[in-house]
Each structure stands twice: as structure tokens, then as C-alpha cells.
Amino acid sequence: MLDYLPQGRSTERGYHKEPVALGLGESELKLLEILPKFGVPLTPGDRIPLVPVGSQAPPIDHVRRRLSYEELTAEAQRELPVALEKLVTGDPARFLRFYNQAEAVSRRFHLLELLPGIGKKTMWALVEERRRGPFSGFADIEARTPVKHPEKLIVGRIIQELQGAEDKYRLFVPA
């Protein structure tokens, strides 16, 4: 969860008085407006299950809608990189797959170049190193290539996609 507004919020559709949470879906990386169950306070930074976990019911009533980046509060926008970094480092295999399997789109362009800060030289260093063997972790990428903080490059790209970057390639966030 990125932000919790116990008094509700104003949108272009009018003012909603009920408490609302702004969150990030982990599986599809979508920004969501979530209505908690009555009387259930939520805390930004918490993970909120959307489906029952064992015999425990989720603390939310329903997901109202998908949000755009611009609809997030300032607090939610500040919390987003922190939440994404936790997500990326918490499931490294999911995001290492990109470093290990990204392909060339054409003779002049490679998907690795879509990560912020990756140019031709760094892209070629990544490609050459992964030919020697797949990367086993983010620390392995740092040790074998000039890339520093590869998890933050993934976070930066996800934020660009959530902000609606005019790019025909979507690496992590569905359109």
C-alpha cells in the first residue's frame, strides 16, 4: 500500500467520503484504488492481500479501479520507489529473468537499452557476461559488469512505464 486516506479523496468524478487506499498490485504492477472494509485502518508500506489467506479474510472490501500515476497523492508517489525496490529485491528471480533473457529488437537496438542509464557499451558488457553464464543475482551483475544497483534500474524503468512514458515497449507494466 502506498497511501491511506481515512477521510476519502477528491477526484474528477467528485468527492468520495469513504476511506480509500492507494496501492500497487504486485503481480501485474498496476496502480490501484482500494476500499478497505469498514473500521479497518491501513498503514502505508503494508502488504495487503486481495484474496483470503488461509482462514483470514482480506482487510479490503474491493478494488474500485486502476489509477494513473498522476492520480496518486504526493505521498504515494514518494512511497512508490521504496515499494518497488522491496518488490524487486523480494522476488529477484522474476526480474533477473529480464537481464538474462532480454533480446535484441533489431540490429541497432536491444531491450536492455530501455533501462535508464544503460547505453551501448554497458549493454554489450551485459550481453557478453551473460554468454559466459546467466546472472545468479543482482550482486552477480554488479560484480561482472559496470552496472551498479541493477535493481534500481528495474525500478526506474517500472516508474517510467507507470508514468505513461511514450514508448512502444512495455517490459514490466501491462498497457
Secondary structure, DSSP 8 states (H G I E B T S, - for coil): --EEETT-EEETTEEE-S-EEEEE-TTT--EEEEEE-TT----TT----SS-BTTB--SEEEEEEE--GGGS-HHHHHHHHHHHHHHHHHSHHHHHHHHHH--BSSSS-BGGGGSTT--HHHHHHHHHHHHHS---SHHHHHHHSS-S-HHHHHHHHHHHHHTT-S-S--SSS--
